[in-house]
């Protein structure tokens, strides 16, 4: 049994991890936000970088920029893009707010955001994965494994959310971009 578990973990950890920002569908290396100046977001309508506060931006563009910035480690700029959302209470927005809060060292606020996202969408695998990674970082591997089980039992087997949480549990540290 232990051999089977070890082989399964080895196989999962060997899966190729792409450079995609989780949930965005845009490879981090080719994300158009990488060419924007501080305080700007790539506008998919005009194909230019514009102020993140601009009323013409779609929330999807702001979320994409916030993801890119957060994964690049610029949590303050990610927070600015998130603060400009027209609909800040969506499960995706709450999940990303939780990620940023956690990475800024505010574990409790991060968990509050993840919980709110999961109240809206109990099958939000990214929220579960980030919550689980937070539990790993806090030393609560049992709670992290519970999130992994919920990802798997709700159809998330083989997703980035499952693989990255599995890796975090195996390493004892959250996923780094």
Secondary structure, DSSP 8 states (H G I E B T S, - for coil): -HHHHHHHHHHHHHS---SB-TTT-SBGGG-GGGGS-TTEEEETTTTEEEETT-TT--HHHHHHHHHHHHHTT-HHHHHHHHHT-SSTTSHHHHHHHHHHHHHTT-HHHHHHHHHHHHHH-TT-HHHHHHHHHHHHHTT-HHHHHHHHHHHHHTT-TTSHHHHHHHHHHHHTS----
